[in-house]
Amino acid sequence: MATTKLTGKELKQIGYPEGRAIGEAQKAMEAGYKGKSKKFKLELLEKVVQNPALYLKHDQLGSIAKCLIIKEEAETVEQLNTKRIPYNTYGAEGIEPGAVNQMEIAMKLPVTHSGALMADAHQGYGLPIGGVLATKNAVIPYGVGVDIGCRMCMTLYDMPAVFEYESLSYYKKLLNDNSKFGNAVFKRPKGHDVLDRAEFGEINILKSLKDRAYAQIGTSGGGNHFVEFGVAEIVDAENEYGLPRGKYLAVLSHSGSRGLGANIARHYTKLAMDKCRLPAEAKHLAWLDLDTEDGQEYWLAMNLAGDYASACHHQIHERMAISLGEQPLAMIENHHNFAWKEQDAEGNEIIVHRKGATPAGKGVMGIIPGSMTSPGFIVRGKGEHAAINSASHGAGRVMSRRKAKEMITRDEVKSHLEHAGVHVIGSGVDEAPMVYKDIHQVMAAQQDLVEVVGTFTPKVVRMCGDERFAKVDS
């Protein structure tokens, strides 16, 4: 007796795509139409593949229709606009072509509202580092970045900012005792309200991340993250903190949301790329509509990661304050690698992605670091609409990590640090001061965006990496 069971080849011949829809069709025919002829089954399934929307609520055929529609949606490539939206660039002469090209692509997205490229910009994934992109009711996970809520935080103390030979071991001990990097964690992590947030129980991806978030709280990541002692000098007597002009001992930290943020970024980036198919050159700019459940989930998870990053910094500075036996006079901090709901000049809501860019709305305070051997700046935003109320988040790299490892030696770094009078614990040649742009040129390019309230000069720096640097300077 001839079988009436359908093969995958037969289903492909009537238009079924490779994948789950074929299996669902075979299963449905066996379950609901077992006594029917092969001709009947093929004619029925051909009707479903030609117009799956008509069968979504059908008891036997609904699962096939759903698979077909999902496949159709996944295979629909969202086209970029033929013309890009104009945007402003700051410090164009110091920005590599790869970063400019990425910004040009981002400005052609159908959801793009406006954009700007900061003076520290360099090539990244999707949106360039130093790229600012405003969208209409859409959030781009890679427009935020992998290290969600990466931020700067500084505390200033009414203590002598003196770094003589005798005091160096003291500051190094404070850094070693109160900061952890990379995979290192504290044996007894401090608790924090952010760990009790409802999102950890309400969003699936977060349920599995809470234990890791607890273990890593108060620690810093690898790469260019650091905790350092230095000299802060307030130059604006009319500052928001009521501090007189002068020099202060300061602690500056740079880090993000650790494994929590990285896993959120990976999960929702994949989700966005699966649901929002873009041409190859723009695939990392896939977005989630904020009117969808996925978009709302990411928004909640992103904000949680940002608050977690802030909590990590606060714990670092709390540990330092306790060890110093002093209360800070002021704390200055700001996110980068984040998305905010803001308003354009006409009062319309926009989603502003700052991937490696500092918020610089009118009166908004922030910190723009240089490198290990160059100053950072305490700044006040001027609220420049042309820059989408943003500024650079640092000096920006002129050399990739790979290239730095190929071209720079440890002896060169050691000599450079000794000449600058900076002492480093950890770090590798990929974070050598020479891989960064001239911070003074970057600041000169953004005079219209921020005004300088003070400076910060690093003196004792701790980073994650090659611990041989610690031996050189101990």
SEDOKOL-734556 format. One record per residue (C-alpha): x, y, z; chain. Coordinates in steps of 0.02 Angstrom, whole numbers, padded with zeros to 5 digits. Layout:
<nodes>
((X Y Z) A) ...
</nodes>
This chain:
<nodes>
((00000 00000 00000) A) ((00071 00169 -00051) A) ((00113 00288 00092) A) ((00026 00456 00104) A) ((00161 00528 00217) A) ((00238 00686 00143) A) ((00424 00710 00120) A) ((00521 00870 00144) A) ((00565 00870 -00040) A) ((00381 00867 -00088) A) ((00343 01012 00029) A) ((00488 01114 -00040) A) ((00418 01087 -00216) A) ((00256 01175 -00167) A) ((00348 01322 -00088) A) ((00391 01272 00091) A) ((00554 01349 00153) A) ((00691 01247 00236) A) ((00664 01242 00423) A) ((00533 01217 00556) A) ((00381 01245 00444) A) ((00414 01080 00353) A) ((00416 00982 00515) A) ((00258 01067 00577) A) ((00170 01028 00411) A) ((00217 00845 00418) A) ((00163 00833 00599) A) ((-00005 00919 00566) A) ((-00046 00806 00419) A) ((-00010 00649 00520) A) ((-00109 00709 00670) A) ((-00263 00782 00585) A) ((-00269 00713 00408) A) ((-00197 00538 00422) A) ((-00330 00454 00312) A) ((-00321 00585 00174) A) ((-00230 00561 00009) A) ((-00062 00638 -00028) A) ((-00145 00745 -00163) A) ((-00269 00815 -00036) A) ((-00132 00854 00088) A) ((-00021 00940 -00039) A) ((-00164 01047 -00106) A) ((-00212 01099 00070) A) ((-00034 01139 00121) A) ((-00008 01238 -00039) A) ((-00154 01350 00010) A) ((-00074 01376 00181) A) ((00097 01422 00112) A) ((00019 01543 -00013) A) ((-00079 01639 00120) A) ((-00027 01587 00296) A) ((-00116 01734 00381) A) ((-00286 01654 00340) A) ((-00242 01498 00441) A) ((-00165 01572 00599) A) ((-00316 01526 00706) A) ((-00348 01356 00626) A) ((-00338 01214 00752) A) ((-00230 01098 00645) A) ((-00145 01220 00527) A) ((-00113 01368 00642) A) ((00060 01308 00697) A) ((00115 01292 00514) A) ((00050 01466 00473) A) ((00141 01540 00622) A) ((00307 01463 00568) A) ((00284 01527 00391) A) ((00245 01704 00447) A) ((00393 01709 00566) A) ((00505 01647 00425) A) ((00436 01780 00306) A) ((00466 01916 00434) A) ((00642 01855 00469) A) ((00684 01853 00285) A) ((00618 02028 00253) A) ((00767 02145 00243) A) ((00734 02321 00304) A) ((00804 02439 00173) A) ((00909 02590 00219) A) ((00861 02762 00159) A) ((00951 02812 -00001) A) ((01004 02979 00073) A) ((01076 03003 00245) A) ((01015 03130 00371) A) ((01145 03270 00394) A) ((01243 03268 00557) A) ((01378 03370 00642) A) ((01556 03310 00669) A) ((01675 03381 00799) A) ((01863 03365 00776) A) ((01842 03286 00604) A) ((02028 03294 00565) A) ((02064 03167 00702) A) ((01928 03040 00662) A) ((01970 02882 00563) A) ((01872 02844 00402) A) ((01799 02684 00475) A) ((01707 02780 00612) A) ((01642 02906 00485) A) ((01579 02766 00373) A) ((01486 02685 00519) A) ((01404 02852 00560) A) ((01354 02878 00379) A) ((01265 02708 00380) A) ((01179 02745 00546) A) ((01110 02907 00476) A) ((01019 02807 00340) A) ((00916 02699 00458) A) ((00728 02721 00436) A) ((00712 02755 00623) A) ((00850 02887 00631) A) ((00802 03061 00689) A) ((00972 03147 00705) A) ((01152 03113 00751) A) ((01323 03184 00794) A) ((01501 03120 00796) A) ((01612 03168 00942) A) ((01796 03217 00932) A) ((01856 03056 01015) A) ((01765 02944 00889) A) ((01841 02783 00825) A) ((01773 02627 00741) A) ((01669 02504 00842) A) ((01527 02383 00804) A) ((01373 02459 00726) A) ((01377 02635 00795) A) ((01555 02703 00811) A) ((01628 02736 00983) A) ((01595 02922 01005) A) ((01435 02913 00902) A) ((01274 02993 00959) A) ((01115 02934 00874) A) ((00938 02992 00908) A) ((00798 02879 00847) A) ((00609 02883 00839) A) ((00530 02760 00963) A) ((00665 02630 00936) A) ((00814 02570 01038) A) ((00969 02492 00961) A) ((01058 02373 01082) A) ((01225 02393 00992) A) ((01195 02580 00987) A) ((01207 02571 01177) A) ((01351 02448 01174) A) ((01402 02289 01262) A) ((01456 02373 01425) A) ((01288 02451 01466) A) ((01298 02602 01581) A) ((01488 02614 01578) A) ((01521 02772 01676) A) ((01641 02889 01762) A) ((01636 02931 01948) A) ((01747 03048 02047) A) ((01755 03091 02232) A) ((01853 03240 02299) A) ((01928 03251 02474) A) ((01989 03391 02587) A) ((02159 03308 02600) A) ((02332 03357 02536) A) ((02352 03301 02356) A) ((02533 03251 02382) A) ((02609 03097 02301) A) ((02785 03086 02372) A) ((02884 02925 02372) A) ((02836 02887 02552) A) ((02649 02897 02516) A) ((02647 02792 02356) A) ((02642 02624 02446) A) ((02495 02688 02549) A) ((02393 02734 02395) A) ((02439 02573 02307) A) ((02381 02473 02458) A) ((02215 02566 02459) A) ((02190 02525 02275) A) ((02238 02343 02299) A) ((02125 02322 02451) A) ((01973 02413 02384) A) ((01965 02374 02198) A) ((01949 02212 02101) A) ((01962 02190 01913) A) ((01917 02062 01781) A) ((01871 01894 01858) A) ((01923 01944 02034) A) ((01783 01976 02160) A) ((01770 02020 02343) A) ((01752 01874 02465) A) ((01610 01967 02551) A) ((01517 02074 02424) A) ((01416 02218 02494) A) ((01228 02213 02473) A) ((01134 02348 02376) A) ((00954 02394 02341) A) ((00982 02369 02154) A) ((00998 02182 02185) A) ((00822 02178 02256) A) ((00742 02253 02101) A) ((00586 02167 02034) A) ((00659 02153 01859) A) ((00770 02009 01917) A) ((00614 01906 01944) A) ((00508 01972 01802) A) ((00623 01962 01650) A) ((00683 01789 01600) A) ((00859 01835 01548) A) ((00888 01924 01714) A) ((00836 01777 01823) A) ((00994 01683 01782) A) ((01106 01836 01803) A) ((01065 01891 01981) A) ((01191 01779 02070) A) ((01331 01838 01957) A) ((01278 02019 01981) A) ((01287 01995 02169) A) ((01460 01916 02159) A) ((01530 02054 02047) A) ((01454 02207 02130) A) ((01583 02337 02178) A) ((01711 02273 02052) A) ((01778 02336 01886) A) ((01798 02257 01715) A) ((01951 02239 01604) A) ((02006 02339 01454) A) ((02016 02526 01487) A) ((01929 02519 01656) A) ((02023 02590 01804) A) ((02022 02658 01981) A) ((02151 02791 02017) A) ((02211 02922 02139) A) ((02258 03093 02075) A) ((02250 03280 02094) A) ((02088 03370 02054) A) ((02101 03558 02028) A) ((01943 03663 02031) A) ((01963 03815 01918) A) ((01783 03880 01916) A) ((01740 03964 02081) A) ((01554 03963 02036) A) ((01544 03774 02032) A) ((01392 03670 02079) A) ((01480 03592 02228) A) ((01525 03751 02321) A) ((01709 03706 02316) A) ((01839 03844 02322) A) ((01968 03852 02184) A) ((02116 03743 02223) A) ((02185 03567 02226) A) ((02103 03415 02306) A) ((02145 03233 02328) A) ((02029 03137 02211) A) ((01980 02959 02167) A) ((01921 02927 01989) A) ((01843 02765 01928) A) ((01789 02703 01756) A) ((01690 02542 01735) A) ((01520 02475 01685) A) ((01390 02342 01721) A) ((01504 02190 01715) A) ((01432 02021 01665) A) ((01254 02081 01694) A) ((01263 02214 01557) A) ((01364 02106 01437) A) ((01236 01965 01442) A) ((01089 02084 01423) A) ((01176 02162 01273) A) ((01211 01995 01190) A) ((01035 01928 01218) A) ((00941 02080 01152) A) ((01062 02114 01010) A) ((01030 01938 00944) A) ((00844 01964 00967) A) ((00851 02129 00873) A) ((00955 02054 00732) A) ((00835 01907 00716) A) ((00681 02019 00707) A) ((00753 02169 00615) A) ((00849 02108 00464) A) ((00961 02243 00390) A) ((01086 02246 00247) A) ((01254 02170 00296) A) ((01340 02338 00321) A) ((01207 02391 00446) A) ((01164 02226 00532) A) ((01234 02280 00702) A) ((01114 02428 00703) A) ((00960 02317 00717) A) ((00830 02398 00829) A) ((00686 02351 00943) A) ((00525 02451 00930) A) ((00482 02524 01100) A) ((00298 02483 01071) A) ((00341 02297 01073) A) ((00363 02182 01222) A) ((00544 02149 01173) A) ((00581 02335 01162) A) ((00504 02370 01331) A) ((00598 02222 01408) A) ((00764 02284 01343) A) ((00728 02460 01405) A) ((00695 02395 01581) A) ((00847 02280 01578) A) ((00959 02420 01510) A) ((00906 02538 01648) A) ((00935 02404 01778) A) ((01110 02376 01710) A) ((01143 02564 01716) A) ((01087 02574 01897) A) ((01194 02422 01936) A) ((01347 02507 01858) A) ((01314 02659 01966) A) ((01301 02548 02121) A) ((01469 02468 02079) A) ((01553 02639 02074) A) ((01470 02697 02233) A) ((01535 02544 02324) A) ((01711 02572 02257) A) ((01709 02750 02321) A) ((01627 02700 02485) A) ((01767 02575 02517) A) ((01897 02708 02477) A) ((01816 02837 02590) A) ((01813 02714 02736) A) ((01996 02670 02710) A) ((02044 02854 02696) A) ((01943 02892 02853) A) ((01863 03041 02766) A) ((01696 03088 02690) A) ((01707 03157 02513) A) ((01670 03340 02483) A) ((01584 03301 02319) A) ((01544 03160 02198) A) ((01537 03191 02010) A) ((01477 03053 01892) A) ((01400 03017 01723) A) ((01350 02871 01612) A) ((01407 02838 01435) A) ((01353 02683 01335) A) ((01169 02712 01369) A) ((01006 02771 01291) A) ((00897 02909 01360) A) ((00722 02973 01323) A) ((00746 03157 01283) A) ((00662 03293 01180) A) ((00715 03373 01018) A) ((00708 03561 00985) A) ((00522 03548 00943) A) ((00480 03452 01102) A) ((00459 03281 01021) A) ((00522 03129 01115) A) ((00679 03048 01045) A) ((00785 02902 01102) A) ((00965 02965 01117) A) ((01101 02831 01107) A) ((01270 02888 01172) A) ((01394 02751 01133) A) ((01551 02819 01212) A) ((01485 02997 01229) A) ((01453 03105 01382) A) ((01284 03186 01417) A) ((01310 03375 01401) A) ((01139 03454 01420) A) ((01139 03631 01488) A) ((01210 03627 01664) A) ((01239 03439 01663) A) ((01402 03392 01749) A) ((01519 03259 01683) A) ((01697 03193 01675) A) ((01802 03174 01518) A) ((01962 03076 01556) A) ((02123 03084 01457) A) ((02247 02941 01478) A) ((02361 02878 01616) A) ((02480 03022 01585) A) ((02366 03160 01524) A) ((02235 03259 01619) A) ((02049 03229 01626) A) ((01919 03367 01638) A) ((01771 03402 01750) A) ((01646 03484 01633) A) ((01479 03571 01629) A) ((01370 03544 01476) A) ((01315 03691 01369) A) ((01162 03605 01296) A) ((01214 03615 01113) A) ((01070 03546 01008) A) ((01184 03522 00857) A) ((01281 03394 00961) A) ((01120 03320 01032) A) ((01173 03384 01204) A) ((01329 03274 01203) A) ((01519 03281 01214) A) ((01663 03157 01199) A) ((01685 03024 01333) A) ((01874 03031 01332) A) ((02022 03057 01218) A) ((01982 02912 01101) A) ((02100 02783 01030) A) ((02218 02810 00884) A) ((02281 02631 00890) A) ((02189 02466 00906) A) ((02233 02345 01046) A) ((02308 02222 00922) A) ((02414 02356 00841) A) ((02471 02421 01010) A) ((02532 02247 01060) A) ((02627 02234 00896) A) ((02708 02407 00899) A) ((02736 02457 01081) A) ((02856 02377 01205) A) ((02842 02367 01393) A) ((03005 02465 01409) A) ((02932 02607 01308) A) ((02779 02613 01419) A) ((02885 02605 01576) A) ((02993 02750 01517) A) ((02839 02852 01470) A) ((02759 02824 01641) A) ((02919 02865 01736) A) ((02939 03026 01638) A) ((02760 03076 01682) A) ((02779 03027 01865) A) ((02632 02905 01856) A) ((02631 02738 01948) A) ((02530 02596 01877) A) ((02467 02432 01951) A) ((02415 02309 01817) A) ((02375 02358 01636) A) ((02458 02302 01475) A) ((02533 02386 01323) A) ((02361 02390 01240) A) ((02315 02527 01364) A) ((02478 02623 01349) A) ((02456 02813 01352) A) ((02522 02821 01174) A) ((02369 02732 01102) A) ((02258 02882 01141) A) ((02227 03046 01051) A) ((02289 03212 01121) A) ((02154 03256 01248) A) ((02192 03442 01228) A) ((02150 03434 01043) A) ((01990 03340 01084) A) ((01939 03471 01211) A) ((01980 03612 01090) A) ((01862 03533 00963) A) ((01716 03537 01084) A) ((01726 03709 01163) A) ((01548 03741 01104) A) ((01487 03585 01194) A) ((01560 03598 01370) A) ((01647 03719 01486) A) ((01788 03664 01600) A) ((01755 03669 01788) A) ((01912 03578 01840) A) ((02049 03457 01792) A) ((02110 03289 01855) A) ((02290 03228 01846) A) ((02317 03040 01874) A) ((02455 02989 01994) A) ((02426 02809 02051) A) ((02326 02701 01930) A) ((02258 02525 01947) A) ((02191 02429 01797) A) ((02160 02249 01746) A) ((02297 02165 01648) A) ((02482 02132 01648) A) ((02528 02128 01833) A) ((02712 02146 01787) A) ((02681 02333 01784) A) ((02646 02322 01971) A) ((02821 02250 01998) A) ((02900 02389 01895) A) ((02821 02524 02003) A) ((02813 02446 02175) A) 
</nodes>
